[in-house]
Amino acid sequence: MPRTKEHINLVFIGHVDHGKSTTIGRLLFDTGIVDEQAMKKLKERAKEVGKVGFEFAFVMDNLKEEQERGVTIDLAHKRFDTNKYYFTIIDAPGHKDFIKNMITGASQADAAVLVVSANAGDGVQAQTQEHVFLAKTLGVDQLIVGINKMDMAKYEEKRFNEVKEEVSKLLKSVGYNPEKIQFIAMAAFPGDNVAKKTDKMPWYKGPTLLEAIDNLQPPKKPTTLPLRLPIQDVYNITGIGVVPVGKVETGVIKVGDKVIIVPAREGKGVTGEVKSIEMHHEQMQQAEPGDNIGFNIRGIEKKDIARGDVLGHTSNVPTVATEFTAQIVVLNHPSVITVGYTPVFHIHTAQVACQVKEIVKQINPATGEVIKEHPDFIKKGDAAIIVFKPATPLVIEKYKDIPHLARFAIRDSGLTVAAGMCIDLVKKQL
């Protein structure tokens, strides 16, 4: 299939019950991706489980448990074409137990739609703040705000403006510019301004949600950056040999390239030559950022490499760090974070325990100004600059050099406790 349209990964974020899943369902239904027949079935299913009015949400929430609880648990992906682009829509859970999936979603996204309910007493909620904060930290630069449930606010302009003001304040506080953000007045359940213009809000002159997502800019493919391909899995395929698979994050990989995979065996890295590349069972001569590929390398055995290793050209070896400095935000920690704390870092495909060596300073998350030098501890809601020491060598890059390999999430006993990015590092001599 030729790549004619540019691709954008779009994540829907926002507080639980503000209508994310319903918005997506409505969008897919009104644009004909989900047909009448399927919708009818979902309507019946919603009635059966006592969730009348949840039929649009069920388009993405197809896990049985989600339908019964009426919340989104896992990330759902769905392809969606407009006249201009093709989107992968990621429905991220708003429920706090599921914030780890939201992190995975946001770190894959090029743009986000923040859904905020205009219903009385809703507006900006705890998760709204957390999601906006995360989206910014994880590098999602383009944002659309859908002010939803306008039907419940009697389609009043006054209520739209109140919520817009409240959301703008939040966006500003984390470093977004509200002037550059599209705010949509909409009601997903009855279908106002999602894919079709409504006549119920004559005061609203802006785009529908569908028009707004077509105004987004596709991400620039970082083809000029050095090659970085984190290994997702390694297979042994009869007749071919060792086939590592993964997604090209930056740069370009070609058949015949001399490559190195690090840290790999004993942390020294292994080198070889690319013999073949394939994607969706088709042979390719080269692959670019965003491509999920399998490849075969002459001279590398299965025992040499593992998930979390990173491939690059021998002329520009991925950076293996013995320690690194990062800017993090604490999202969700039951107590406090102090020197010596050793949670697990999820960075590209690697999962490595890293110890807090030094809390350099606590900073204001929105402005970056220093609140306190060398605090004894940091807690939920704080942002800080911290020096970490990985338990085993880890490939990580500085955000200013290769942002795609600088972002990470920090997890501990089933919770995502923080997210952040690497700003400096001490390089291991290979």
WOGI-V942956 format. One record per backbone hydrogen bond with DSSP energy under -0.5 kcal/mol. CO is the residue of the C=O (numbers start at 1). NH is the residue of the N-H. If there is no record, write none. Layout:
[[CO/NH] [CO/NH]]
This chain:
[[2/4] [6/86] [8/10] [8/88] [9/11] [9/110] [9/111] [10/90] [11/13] [11/113] [12/92] [13/115] [15/18] [19/23] [20/24] [21/25] [22/26] [23/27] [24/28] [25/29] [26/30] [27/31] [28/33] [28/34] [29/32] [33/35] [35/39] [36/40] [37/41] [38/42] [39/43] [40/44] [41/45] [42/46] [43/47] [44/48] [45/49] [46/51] [47/50] [51/54] [54/58] [56/59] [57/60] [57/61] [60/62] [63/67] [64/68] [65/69] [66/70] [66/71] [71/73] [76/91] [78/89] [80/87] [84/6] [85/82] [86/8] [87/80] [87/89] [88/10] [88/90] [89/78] [89/91] [90/12] [90/92] [91/76] [94/16] [95/98] [96/99] [98/101] [98/102] [99/103] [100/104] [101/105] [102/106] [103/107] [104/108] [105/108] [105/109] [106/109] [110/142] [111/11] [112/114] [112/144] [113/13] [113/115] [114/116] [114/146] [116/148] [117/123] [119/122] [125/129] [126/130] [127/131] [128/132] [129/133] [130/134] [131/135] [132/136] [133/137] [134/138] [135/140] [136/139] [139/141] [142/112] [143/182] [144/114] [144/146] [145/147] [145/184] [146/116] [146/148] [147/186] [148/118] [149/152] [149/153] [150/155] [151/154] [153/156] [156/160] [157/161] [158/162] [159/163] [160/164] [161/165] [162/166] [163/167] [164/168] [165/169] [166/170] [167/171] [168/172] [169/173] [170/174] [171/174] [171/175] [171/176] [172/175] [176/178] [177/180] [178/181] [182/145] [182/184] [184/147] [184/186] [186/150] [187/191] [187/192] [191/193] [191/194] [192/187] [193/209] [194/210] [196/193] [201/204] [203/205] [208/212] [209/213] [210/214] [211/215] [212/215] [213/216] [220/222] [221/223] [222/225] [222/251] [228/249] [228/250] [229/311] [230/247] [231/308] [233/245] [235/237] [235/243] [236/238] [237/240] [237/241] [241/237] [242/244] [242/297] [243/235] [244/295] [245/232] [245/233] [246/293] [247/230] [247/249] [248/290] [250/228] [253/287] [254/257] [257/259] [257/274] [258/314] [259/272] [260/312] [261/270] [262/310] [263/269] [264/267] [265/268] [265/269] [270/261] [272/259] [273/275] [273/298] [274/256] [276/296] [277/284] [278/294] [279/282] [282/279] [284/277] [285/255] [287/253] [288/291] [291/248] [291/293] [293/246] [294/278] [295/244] [296/275] [296/276] [297/300] [298/273] [301/304] [301/305] [302/305] [304/265] [306/309] [309/231] [310/262] [311/229] [312/260] [313/316] [316/313] [319/321] [319/396] [320/428] [321/394] [323/426] [324/388] [325/423] [325/424] [326/328] [326/386] [327/421] [328/384] [329/331] [329/419] [330/381] [335/380] [336/338] [337/378] [338/341] [341/356] [343/354] [344/411] [345/347] [345/352] [346/409] [347/350] [350/347] [352/345] [353/391] [354/343] [355/357] [355/389] [356/340] [358/360] [358/387] [360/374] [361/385] [362/371] [362/372] [363/365] [363/383] [364/368] [369/364] [372/362] [378/337] [379/382] [382/330] [383/363] [384/328] [384/386] [385/360] [385/361] [386/326] [386/388] [387/357] [387/358] [388/324] [388/390] [389/355] [394/321] [394/396] [398/401] [398/402] [402/405] [403/406] [403/407] [405/397] [406/422] [407/348] [408/420] [409/346] [410/417] [410/418] [411/344] [412/415] [415/412] [415/417] [417/331] [417/332] [418/410] [419/329] [420/408] [421/327] [422/399] [424/325] [425/427] [426/322] [426/323] [428/430]]
